[in-house]
């Protein structure tokens, strides 16, 4: 694992997202600090770290930023004048139907060209950003640490569902869910945030929890045995990451998921179950309700995968290596920007 005791990377991380950004902001910051990076987190504002050594890498990372059409070039120019790299961190498909108003007031896709580099969380996003900028890095979402082991019983099997804006995914499956819940009274549905999904479950053996902070969410998730992860195959969803599987797998849950996104990570019937149709969902949930050994094996296999491949500390050094490489080539990166956008020249 690389570290940089004599040549820190100085990062001003400006985060504009609101919910559950531990995975893309707080946790990577903590991991990079462990490797020697000097990082200031600016929440909901745009700022540089002042008074830094001129010969050490300086990076400004703008996470999901929606500066105005006039504000964006001013910000990039300020970064260049201060000898900073200006990097855009983005983990969703930009054409998000929930932020259309912000996009209309911003440079939209041009944001990803008018910067030194872009970092993202999935291969589809990487492919989407590369035509706009030759400097794109893919840093998958990873887990900061494994949860403490939890003792589970077979008398009650807790089935977790927690997500935003998933009605298009779960509505076609609700009859199958209700059918299995009626057949196996030991199943207890644990629903986070989605009141409409909770109301649609035709069982008294269910519990609802309102939206909460990230650590509370993880504790609730890891108290369960099965995680349901339906995701419809929309353009926006195809760019999402597999973080929900990573979070559930770390706790040893048996995951049932849609093929969209999750089929690229889950090894079907080994580390989880991929359900293509409502019948698949019904069979998968019934199988997990019936067979405790199979349920535990899937969960343990998922946990082994997370331990082997998806712990952040095994990957955080790649970010610092990339920032240092960009810094070494900053004159060429500036030249590209000046050629495309002459107004950025100091």
C-alpha positions as CSV (number, residue, x, y, z in Angstrom):
1,X,0.0,0.0,0.0
2,X,1.5,3.4,-1.0
3,X,1.9,6.3,1.3
4,X,3.4,9.8,0.9
5,X,5.2,10.9,4.1
6,X,7.4,13.4,2.3
7,X,5.1,14.7,-0.4
8,X,1.5,15.2,0.7
9,X,-1.3,15.7,-1.7
10,X,-3.3,18.7,-0.6
11,X,-7.0,18.4,-1.4
12,X,-9.9,20.8,-1.0
13,X,-13.0,18.6,-1.3
14,X,-16.1,20.6,-2.0
15,X,-19.2,18.5,-1.5
16,X,-22.6,19.7,-2.6
17,X,-24.6,16.5,-2.4
18,X,-26.9,16.1,0.6
19,X,-27.7,12.5,1.6
20,X,-25.6,9.3,2.1
21,X,-22.4,10.8,0.7
22,X,-20.2,8.9,3.2
23,X,-19.2,6.4,0.5
24,X,-18.1,9.1,-2.1
25,X,-16.9,11.8,0.3
26,X,-16.3,11.1,4.0
27,X,-14.9,7.6,3.7
28,X,-12.5,8.3,0.8
29,X,-11.3,11.4,2.7
30,X,-10.6,9.3,5.8
31,X,-8.8,6.7,3.9
32,X,-6.6,9.2,2.0
33,X,-5.8,11.0,5.2
34,X,-4.5,7.6,6.6
35,X,-2.1,7.5,3.6
36,X,-0.8,11.0,4.3
37,X,-3.0,13.3,2.3
38,X,-3.9,16.8,3.7
39,X,-7.6,17.3,3.0
40,X,-10.1,20.1,3.9
41,X,-13.7,19.2,3.4
42,X,-15.8,22.2,2.4
43,X,-19.5,21.3,2.7
44,X,-22.0,23.3,0.5
45,X,-19.3,25.9,-0.4
46,X,-16.5,26.4,-2.8
47,X,-13.1,27.2,-1.3
48,X,-9.3,26.6,-1.6
49,X,-6.7,25.7,1.0
50,X,-4.5,28.8,1.2
51,X,-0.7,29.0,2.0
52,X,0.4,25.6,0.7
53,X,3.9,24.7,-0.5
54,X,4.2,25.6,-4.2
55,X,5.9,22.3,-5.1
56,X,3.3,19.9,-3.7
57,X,0.2,18.7,-5.5
58,X,-2.9,20.8,-4.9
59,X,-6.3,19.4,-5.9
60,X,-9.8,20.9,-5.7
61,X,-12.5,18.2,-6.1
62,X,-16.0,19.5,-6.8
63,X,-18.5,16.8,-5.9
64,X,-21.9,17.0,-7.7
65,X,-21.4,20.7,-8.1
66,X,-23.9,22.8,-10.0
67,X,-22.2,26.2,-10.4
68,X,-23.9,28.6,-12.7
69,X,-23.0,29.0,-16.4
70,X,-20.9,32.1,-15.4
71,X,-19.7,30.7,-12.1
72,X,-18.2,27.5,-13.4
73,X,-15.5,29.1,-15.7
74,X,-14.7,31.6,-12.9
75,X,-14.1,28.8,-10.5
76,X,-11.9,26.8,-13.0
77,X,-9.9,30.0,-13.7
78,X,-9.4,30.6,-10.0
79,X,-8.1,27.1,-9.6
80,X,-5.6,27.5,-12.4
81,X,-4.4,30.9,-11.0
82,X,-3.8,29.2,-7.7
83,X,-2.0,26.3,-9.4
84,X,-4.7,23.8,-8.4
85,X,-6.1,20.9,-10.3
86,X,-9.8,21.2,-10.8
87,X,-11.4,17.8,-10.7
88,X,-15.1,16.9,-11.0
89,X,-16.4,14.0,-8.9
90,X,-19.7,12.6,-10.2
91,X,-21.4,9.3,-9.3
92,X,-24.8,9.6,-11.1
93,X,-25.8,10.0,-14.7
94,X,-25.9,13.8,-15.3
95,X,-29.3,13.6,-17.0
96,X,-31.0,13.0,-13.7
97,X,-34.8,13.7,-13.9
98,X,-34.7,15.0,-10.3
99,X,-32.3,17.9,-11.0
100,X,-33.5,19.2,-14.3
101,X,-33.8,22.8,-13.0
102,X,-30.2,22.9,-11.7
103,X,-28.9,21.4,-15.0
104,X,-30.7,24.1,-17.0
105,X,-28.9,26.8,-15.0
106,X,-25.5,25.1,-15.3
107,X,-23.1,24.1,-18.1
108,X,-24.6,20.6,-17.9
109,X,-22.4,18.2,-19.9
110,X,-19.8,20.9,-20.7
111,X,-18.9,20.8,-17.0
112,X,-17.1,17.6,-17.6
113,X,-15.0,19.2,-20.4
114,X,-14.2,22.4,-18.6
115,X,-12.1,20.9,-15.9
116,X,-8.7,19.1,-15.6
117,X,-10.2,15.7,-15.0
118,X,-13.3,13.7,-13.9
119,X,-13.6,10.9,-11.4
120,X,-16.7,8.6,-11.3
121,X,-18.0,5.3,-9.7
122,X,-19.0,3.0,-12.6
123,X,-17.9,1.8,-16.0
124,X,-21.0,3.2,-17.8
125,X,-20.2,6.7,-16.2
126,X,-16.6,6.3,-17.3
127,X,-17.7,5.6,-20.9
128,X,-20.2,8.6,-20.8
129,X,-17.5,11.1,-19.5
130,X,-14.6,10.0,-21.7
131,X,-15.9,11.7,-24.9
132,X,-15.9,15.0,-23.0
133,X,-12.6,14.7,-21.2
134,X,-9.5,12.5,-21.9
135,X,-8.7,12.4,-18.1
136,X,-11.4,10.2,-16.5
137,X,-10.7,7.9,-13.5
138,X,-13.0,5.1,-12.3
139,X,-13.0,4.6,-8.6
140,X,-15.7,2.1,-7.6
141,X,-17.6,2.5,-4.4
142,X,-16.0,0.6,-1.6
143,X,-16.7,-0.1,2.1
144,X,-14.7,1.8,4.7
145,X,-14.9,-1.0,7.3
146,X,-16.6,-4.3,7.9
147,X,-19.5,-4.3,10.5
148,X,-19.3,-6.2,13.8
149,X,-20.8,-9.8,13.5
150,X,-24.4,-10.1,14.5
151,X,-26.1,-13.2,15.9
152,X,-29.2,-14.1,14.0
153,X,-31.9,-16.6,14.7
154,X,-34.0,-18.8,12.3
155,X,-37.2,-18.2,14.1
156,X,-37.6,-14.7,12.5
157,X,-36.1,-13.9,9.1
158,X,-35.8,-10.2,8.6
159,X,-36.2,-9.0,5.0
160,X,-34.8,-5.5,4.3
161,X,-35.8,-3.0,1.7
162,X,-34.5,0.6,1.8
163,X,-34.2,2.9,-1.2
164,X,-35.3,6.2,-2.8
165,X,-37.5,6.5,-5.9
166,X,-37.9,2.7,-6.6
167,X,-41.6,2.4,-7.2
168,X,-41.1,1.6,-10.9
169,X,-39.0,-1.3,-9.8
170,X,-41.1,-2.7,-6.9
171,X,-44.6,-2.1,-8.1
172,X,-44.6,-4.9,-10.7
173,X,-43.2,-7.3,-8.0
174,X,-45.5,-6.4,-5.1
175,X,-47.9,-9.4,-5.7
176,X,-45.0,-11.8,-5.6
177,X,-43.7,-10.3,-2.4
178,X,-47.1,-10.5,-0.7
179,X,-47.6,-14.1,-1.9
180,X,-44.3,-15.2,-0.2
181,X,-44.9,-13.1,2.9
182,X,-48.3,-14.8,3.3
183,X,-46.8,-18.3,2.9
184,X,-43.9,-17.9,5.3
185,X,-45.0,-16.1,8.5
186,X,-41.4,-16.2,9.8
187,X,-40.5,-13.5,7.3
188,X,-40.6,-10.0,8.8
189,X,-40.4,-7.0,6.4
190,X,-38.1,-4.2,7.5
191,X,-38.8,-1.1,5.4
192,X,-36.7,2.1,5.4
193,X,-38.0,5.4,4.1
194,X,-40.5,4.1,1.5
195,X,-43.9,4.5,3.1
196,X,-45.8,3.6,-0.1
197,X,-43.9,0.3,-0.4
198,X,-44.6,-0.4,3.3
199,X,-48.3,0.2,2.9
200,X,-48.4,-2.0,-0.2
201,X,-47.1,-5.0,1.8
202,X,-50.2,-7.1,2.8
203,X,-48.8,-8.4,6.1
204,X,-48.9,-7.3,9.7
205,X,-45.4,-8.7,10.2
206,X,-43.6,-5.6,9.1
207,X,-41.9,-2.6,10.6
208,X,-41.3,0.9,9.1
209,X,-38.3,3.1,9.8
210,X,-38.1,6.7,8.6
211,X,-35.0,8.1,6.8
212,X,-32.0,8.2,9.0
213,X,-28.2,8.9,9.0
214,X,-25.8,6.5,7.3
215,X,-24.6,4.7,10.3
216,X,-28.1,4.0,11.6
217,X,-29.0,2.8,8.1
218,X,-26.1,0.3,8.2
219,X,-27.0,-1.0,11.6
220,X,-30.6,-1.5,10.6
221,X,-29.5,-3.2,7.3
222,X,-27.1,-5.5,9.1
223,X,-29.7,-6.6,11.6
224,X,-31.5,-8.3,8.8
225,X,-31.1,-11.6,6.9
226,X,-32.2,-10.9,3.4
227,X,-31.9,-7.7,1.3
228,X,-34.2,-7.0,-1.6
229,X,-32.6,-4.8,-4.3
230,X,-35.0,-4.3,-7.3
231,X,-33.9,-1.8,-9.9
232,X,-35.8,-1.2,-13.2
233,X,-33.8,-0.9,-16.4
234,X,-34.1,2.8,-17.0
235,X,-31.3,4.8,-18.7
236,X,-30.7,6.7,-15.4
237,X,-30.5,3.5,-13.3
238,X,-28.1,1.7,-15.7
239,X,-25.4,4.2,-14.5
240,X,-25.9,3.5,-10.8
241,X,-23.3,1.7,-8.7
242,X,-23.6,-1.6,-6.8
243,X,-23.1,-0.1,-3.4
244,X,-26.3,-1.5,-1.9
245,X,-25.0,-5.0,-2.6
246,X,-21.6,-4.1,-1.1
247,X,-23.2,-2.7,2.0
248,X,-25.6,-5.7,2.4
249,X,-22.9,-8.3,1.5
250,X,-20.5,-6.9,4.2
251,X,-23.1,-7.8,6.8
252,X,-23.6,-11.3,5.5
253,X,-27.1,-10.8,4.1
254,X,-28.4,-12.9,1.3
255,X,-29.2,-10.5,-1.6
256,X,-31.9,-10.8,-4.2
257,X,-31.3,-8.2,-6.9
258,X,-32.4,-7.2,-10.4
259,X,-29.9,-7.7,-13.3
260,X,-29.6,-4.0,-13.9
261,X,-26.3,-3.0,-12.3
262,X,-26.1,-6.0,-10.0
263,X,-25.6,-8.7,-12.6
264,X,-22.1,-7.2,-13.2
265,X,-21.1,-7.9,-9.6
266,X,-23.2,-10.6,-8.1
267,X,-22.2,-14.2,-9.1
268,X,-25.7,-15.6,-9.4
269,X,-26.5,-18.4,-6.9
270,X,-23.0,-17.9,-5.3
271,X,-22.7,-14.4,-3.8
272,X,-26.4,-13.6,-4.3
273,X,-29.4,-14.2,-6.5
274,X,-30.3,-12.3,-9.7
275,X,-34.1,-12.2,-10.4
276,X,-35.2,-11.3,-13.9
277,X,-39.0,-11.8,-13.6
278,X,-41.6,-11.6,-10.9
279,X,-41.6,-15.4,-10.8
280,X,-37.8,-15.3,-10.2
281,X,-38.3,-13.0,-7.3
282,X,-41.0,-15.2,-5.8
283,X,-38.9,-18.3,-6.1
284,X,-35.8,-16.6,-4.8
285,X,-37.4,-15.2,-1.7
286,X,-39.3,-18.5,-1.0
287,X,-36.0,-20.4,-1.3
288,X,-34.3,-18.2,1.2
289,X,-37.2,-18.4,3.6
290,X,-37.1,-22.3,3.4
291,X,-33.4,-23.0,3.4
292,X,-31.5,-21.4,6.3
293,X,-28.2,-23.0,5.3
294,X,-28.4,-21.8,1.7
295,X,-29.3,-18.3,3.0
296,X,-26.3,-18.2,5.2
297,X,-24.0,-19.6,2.5
298,X,-25.0,-16.8,0.1
299,X,-24.4,-14.2,2.8
300,X,-21.0,-15.6,3.8
301,X,-19.9,-15.8,0.1
302,X,-20.9,-12.2,-0.3
303,X,-19.0,-11.2,2.8
304,X,-15.9,-13.0,1.5
305,X,-16.1,-11.1,-1.8
306,X,-16.3,-7.8,0.0
307,X,-13.4,-8.6,2.2
308,X,-11.3,-9.7,-0.8
309,X,-12.3,-7.0,-3.4
310,X,-14.3,-4.1,-2.0
311,X,-12.6,-2.6,1.1
312,X,-11.6,1.0,0.6
313,X,-8.2,0.8,2.3
314,X,-7.1,-1.5,-0.5
315,X,-7.9,1.0,-3.2
316,X,-7.5,4.5,-1.7
317,X,-3.9,4.8,-2.8
318,X,-5.0,4.7,-6.4
319,X,-6.6,8.1,-6.0
320,X,-3.5,9.7,-4.7
321,X,-1.4,8.1,-7.4
322,X,-3.8,9.5,-10.0
323,X,-3.7,13.0,-8.5
324,X,0.1,13.0,-8.4
325,X,0.2,11.9,-12.0
326,X,-2.2,14.7,-13.1
327,X,-0.2,17.2,-11.1
328,X,3.0,16.1,-12.9
329,X,1.2,16.8,-16.2
330,X,-0.7,19.9,-15.2
331,X,1.0,22.1,-17.8
332,X,-0.3,19.9,-20.6
333,X,-3.8,19.7,-18.9
334,X,-3.9,23.5,-18.7
335,X,-2.9,23.7,-22.4
336,X,-5.9,21.6,-23.3
337,X,-8.2,23.8,-21.3
338,X,-6.8,27.0,-22.8
339,X,-7.2,25.7,-26.3
340,X,-10.8,24.8,-25.8
341,X,-11.6,27.7,-23.5
342,X,-9.3,30.7,-24.0
343,X,-11.3,32.7,-21.4
344,X,-9.7,30.5,-18.7
345,X,-6.2,31.8,-19.3
346,X,-4.9,33.8,-16.3
